[in-house]
């Protein structure tokens, strides 16, 4: 598995990846679509967002979204021109 954006998040990423892969292969592919690993995902996401802020990537993301907003209607209309 790849490293996380913040080294402090690597262990959480590993735990989440293991949980997700187990759920996907043992349950989801067999028809059980009830979500699992949600708490681990929340903890990992929070860690990643903190790392993004520490590296000041959050400001770049805000600017990028202003230049090219990511919306469902925008992505649905791509390629229809």
Backbone as a printed PyTorch tensor [residue, N CA C, xyz], in Angstrom:
tensor([[[  0.8350,  -1.1820,   0.0000],
         [  0.0000,   0.0000,   0.0000],
         [  0.8790,   1.2450,   0.0000]],

        [[  0.3300,   2.3080,  -0.4980],
         [  1.0730,   3.5600,  -0.5720],
         [  1.0710,   4.2830,   0.7780]],

        [[  1.9660,   5.2450,   0.8870],
         [  2.0530,   6.0640,   2.0810],
         [  0.9310,   7.0990,   2.0760]],

        [[  0.6190,   7.6050,   3.2440],
         [ -0.3570,   8.6710,   3.3490],
         [  0.3210,  10.0130,   3.0970]],

        [[ -0.4600,  11.0440,   2.8890],
         [  0.0850,  12.3760,   2.6570],
         [  0.8420,  12.8920,   3.8870]],

        [[  0.4660,  12.4430,   5.0570],
         [  1.1590,  12.8040,   6.2890],
         [  1.6680,  11.5530,   6.9730]],

        [[  2.9400,  11.5400,   7.3100],
         [  3.5070,  10.3300,   7.9210],
         [  2.7860,   9.9550,   9.2130]],

        [[  2.2180,  10.9510,   9.9010],
         [  1.4870,  10.6670,  11.1330],
         [  0.1890,   9.9010,  10.8630]],

        [[ -0.2060,   9.8140,   9.6000],
         [ -1.4480,   9.1260,   9.2230],
         [ -1.2050,   7.7160,   8.6900]],

        [[  0.0380,   7.3170,   8.5320],
         [  0.3390,   6.0290,   7.9010],
         [ -0.2910,   4.8460,   8.6170]],

        [[ -0.2420,   4.8290,   9.9290],
         [ -0.7950,   3.6980,  10.6710],
         [ -2.3210,   3.6440,  10.5170]],

        [[ -2.9700,   4.8020,  10.5880],
         [ -4.4230,   4.8430,  10.3860],
         [ -4.7840,   4.3900,   8.9760]],

        [[ -3.9980,   4.7970,   7.9920],
         [ -4.2350,   4.3920,   6.6070],
         [ -4.1230,   2.8780,   6.4800]],

        [[ -3.1010,   2.3170,   7.0920],
         [ -2.8980,   0.8680,   7.0380],
         [ -4.0910,   0.1370,   7.6570]],

        [[ -4.5340,   0.6080,   8.8250],
         [ -5.6700,  -0.0250,   9.4960],
         [ -6.9370,   0.0790,   8.6500]],

        [[ -7.1670,   1.2580,   8.0770],
         [ -8.3620,   1.4490,   7.2550],
         [ -8.2860,   0.5800,   5.9950]],

        [[ -7.1400,   0.5920,   5.3260],
         [ -6.9850,  -0.2230,   4.1110],
         [ -7.2510,  -1.6980,   4.3970]],

        [[ -6.7270,  -2.2000,   5.5000],
         [ -6.9440,  -3.6040,   5.8580],
         [ -8.4160,  -3.8830,   6.1210]],

        [[ -9.0600,  -2.9840,   6.8530],
         [-10.4850,  -3.1510,   7.1570],
         [-11.3030,  -3.1150,   5.8740]],

        [[-11.0480,  -2.1240,   5.0310],
         [-11.8040,  -1.9810,   3.7820],
         [-11.6020,  -3.1920,   2.8770]],

        [[-10.3620,  -3.6110,   2.6920],
         [-10.0840,  -4.7510,   1.8090],
         [-10.7640,  -6.0220,   2.3030]],

        [[-10.7710,  -6.2210,   3.6010],
         [-11.4320,  -7.3950,   4.1730],
         [-12.9440,  -7.3090,   3.9390]],

        [[-13.5240,  -6.1370,   4.2200],
         [-14.9590,  -5.9500,   3.9990],
         [-15.3060,  -6.1480,   2.5280]],

        [[-14.5300,  -5.5650,   1.6470],
         [-14.8170,  -5.6340,   0.2100],
         [-14.7810,  -7.0780,  -0.2920]],

        [[-13.7320,  -7.7940,   0.0750],
         [-13.5760,  -9.1480,  -0.4520],
         [-14.4790, -10.1660,   0.2380]],

        [[-14.6950, -10.0010,   1.5490],
         [-15.4570, -11.0040,   2.2850],
         [-16.9490, -10.7170,   2.3740]],

        [[-17.3300,  -9.4770,   2.1730],
         [-18.7490,  -9.1430,   2.3300],
         [-19.3400,  -8.5000,   1.0790]],

        [[-18.7880,  -7.3740,   0.6620],
         [-19.3680,  -6.6280,  -0.4570],
         [-19.4920,  -7.4710,  -1.7120]],

        [[-18.4300,  -8.1810,  -2.0770],
         [-18.4700,  -9.0020,  -3.2880],
         [-19.4400, -10.1720,  -3.1690]],

        [[-19.8790, -10.4720,  -1.9460],
         [-20.8380, -11.5470,  -1.7340],
         [-22.2510, -11.0080,  -1.5220]],

        [[-22.4280,  -9.6990,  -1.7620],
         [-23.7640,  -9.1180,  -1.7090],
         [-24.1070,  -8.3530,  -0.4490]],

        [[-23.2490,  -8.3920,   0.5530],
         [-23.5110,  -7.6530,   1.7910],
         [-22.9360,  -6.2470,   1.6400]],

        [[-23.8190,  -5.2960,   1.3720],
         [-23.3480,  -3.9400,   1.0920],
         [-23.4030,  -3.0200,   2.3160]],

        [[-23.7150,  -3.5780,   3.4780],
         [-23.7210,  -2.7490,   4.6950],
         [-22.3160,  -2.2280,   4.9470]],

        [[-22.1900,  -0.9070,   5.1100],
         [-20.8540,  -0.3300,   5.2890],
         [-20.2070,  -0.7530,   6.6020]],

        [[-18.9170,  -0.8810,   6.5460],
         [-18.1020,  -1.1340,   7.7330],
         [-16.9140,  -0.1840,   7.6710]],

        [[-16.1450,  -0.1390,   8.6980],
         [-14.9070,   0.6460,   8.7350],
         [-15.1520,   2.1490,   8.7840]],

        [[-16.3630,   2.5690,   9.0480],
         [-16.6750,   4.0020,   9.0160],
         [-15.9010,   4.8020,  10.0500]],

        [[-15.7560,   4.2700,  11.2500],
         [-15.0140,   4.9890,  12.2940],
         [-13.5430,   5.1380,  11.9230]],

        [[-12.9590,   4.0680,  11.3860],
         [-11.5630,   4.1490,  10.9400],
         [-11.4090,   5.1630,   9.8180]],

        [[-12.3730,   5.1750,   8.8940],
         [-12.3060,   6.1340,   7.7890],
         [-12.3690,   7.5580,   8.3170]],

        [[-13.2570,   7.8240,   9.2670],
         [-13.3860,   9.1690,   9.8280],
         [-12.0800,   9.5990,  10.4860]],

        [[-11.4760,   8.7140,  11.2670],
         [-10.2070,   9.0450,  11.9270],
         [ -9.1070,   9.3110,  10.8970]],

        [[ -9.0530,   8.4740,   9.8730],
         [ -8.0340,   8.6540,   8.8330],
         [ -8.2710,   9.9530,   8.0640]],

        [[ -9.5170,  10.2140,   7.7000],
         [ -9.8500,  11.4340,   6.9730],
         [ -9.4710,  12.6710,   7.7870]],

        [[ -9.7790,  12.6730,   9.0800],
         [ -9.4170,  13.7970,   9.9450],
         [ -7.9080,  14.0010,   9.9760]],

        [[ -7.1720,  12.9160,  10.0620],
         [ -5.7110,  12.9920,  10.0700],
         [ -5.1930,  13.5790,   8.7560]],

        [[ -5.7450,  13.1070,   7.6480],
         [ -5.3280,  13.6030,   6.3270],
         [ -5.6420,  15.0910,   6.1960]],

        [[ -6.8220,  15.5020,   6.6380],
         [ -7.1890,  16.9130,   6.5270],
         [ -6.2510,  17.7880,   7.3740]],

        [[ -5.8410,  17.2940,   8.5310],
         [ -4.8710,  18.0360,   9.3430],
         [ -3.5290,  18.1330,   8.6260]],

        [[ -3.0960,  17.0610,   8.0020],
         [ -1.8350,  17.0730,   7.2520],
         [ -1.9100,  18.0380,   6.0760]],

        [[ -3.0450,  18.0680,   5.4070],
         [ -3.2480,  18.9800,   4.2790],
         [ -3.1300,  20.4290,   4.7560]],

        [[ -3.7120,  20.7140,   5.9040],
         [ -3.6310,  22.0710,   6.4610],
         [ -2.2040,  22.4070,   6.8780]],

        [[ -1.5210,  21.4740,   7.5080],
         [ -0.1380,  21.7070,   7.9450],
         [  0.7760,  21.9940,   6.7650]],

        [[  0.5290,  21.3320,   5.6630],
         [  1.3600,  21.5220,   4.4610],
         [  0.8420,  22.6720,   3.5940]],

        [[ -0.2160,  23.3210,   4.0580],
         [ -0.8590,  24.4500,   3.3760],
         [ -1.3720,  24.0840,   1.9780]],

        [[ -1.7270,  22.8190,   1.8310],
         [ -2.3130,  22.3600,   0.5740],
         [ -3.7760,  22.7740,   0.5010]],

        [[ -4.3880,  22.9840,   1.6640],
         [ -5.7900,  23.3750,   1.6890],
         [ -6.0270,  24.6650,   0.9090]],

        [[ -5.0860,  25.5880,   0.9780],
         [ -5.2230,  26.8460,   0.2360],
         [ -5.1670,  26.5910,  -1.2750]],

        [[ -4.3180,  25.6810,  -1.6840],
         [ -4.2390,  25.3300,  -3.1020],
         [ -5.5340,  24.6740,  -3.5850]],

        [[ -6.1220,  23.8430,  -2.7430],
         [ -7.3760,  23.1870,  -3.0990],
         [ -8.5020,  24.2010,  -3.2710]],

        [[ -8.5500,  25.1990,  -2.3850],
         [ -9.5730,  26.2370,  -2.4870],
         [ -9.4260,  26.9790,  -3.8140]],

        [[ -8.2020,  27.3290,  -4.1550],
         [ -7.9540,  28.0330,  -5.4150],
         [ -8.3000,  27.1630,  -6.6250]],

        [[ -7.9320,  25.9080,  -6.5800],
         [ -8.2280,  24.9970,  -7.6890],
         [ -9.7320,  24.8310,  -7.8740]],

        [[-10.4630,  24.7730,  -6.7820],
         [-11.9190,  24.6270,  -6.8750],
         [-12.5710,  25.8790,  -7.4330]],

        [[-11.9570,  27.0310,  -7.1800],
         [-12.4790,  28.2640,  -7.7810],
         [-12.2700,  28.2370,  -9.2930]],

        [[-11.1110,  27.7510,  -9.7180],
         [-10.7900,  27.6970, -11.1470],
         [-11.6310,  26.6730, -11.8940]],

        [[-11.8820,  25.5330, -11.2670],
         [-12.6230,  24.4530, -11.9160],
         [-13.4510,  23.7270, -10.8680]],

        [[-14.6220,  24.2910, -10.5410],
         [-15.4470,  23.6730,  -9.4910],
         [-15.8300,  22.2440,  -9.8370]],

        [[-15.7700,  21.3870,  -8.8530],
         [-16.1440,  19.9870,  -9.0280],
         [-17.5780,  19.8330,  -8.5490]],

        [[-18.4940,  19.7390,  -9.4820],
         [-19.9000,  19.5540,  -9.1470],
         [-20.4370,  18.3850,  -9.9460]],

        [[-21.4810,  17.7850,  -9.4330],
         [-22.0510,  16.6400, -10.1340],
         [-22.6210,  17.0540, -11.4870]],

        [[-23.2220,  18.2240, -11.5650],
         [-23.7750,  18.6620, -12.8430],
         [-22.6660,  18.9590, -13.8420]],

        [[-21.5340,  19.4620, -13.3480],
         [-20.3970,  19.7460, -14.2190],
         [-19.8320,  18.4440, -14.7920]],

        [[-19.6590,  17.4400, -13.9550],
         [-19.0810,  16.1830, -14.4320],
         [-20.0550,  15.4270, -15.3360]],

        [[-21.3520,  15.5850, -15.1050],
         [-22.3460,  14.9290, -15.9520],
         [-22.3750,  15.5270, -17.3410]],

        [[-22.0840,  16.8220, -17.4460],
         [-22.1640,  17.5160, -18.7290],
         [-20.8960,  17.4240, -19.5440]],

        [[-19.8000,  16.9460, -18.9590],
         [-18.5550,  16.8360, -19.7050],
         [-18.7360,  15.8230, -20.8170]],

        [[-18.2240,  16.1690, -21.9620],
         [-18.2930,  15.2640, -23.0970],
         [-19.6000,  15.3360, -23.8690]],

        [[-20.5360,  16.1890, -23.4330],
         [-21.8180,  16.3140, -24.1350],
         [-21.8070,  17.4820, -25.1080]],

        [[-20.6920,  18.1950, -25.2000],
         [-20.6400,  19.3590, -26.0880],
         [-20.3900,  18.9300, -27.5080]]])
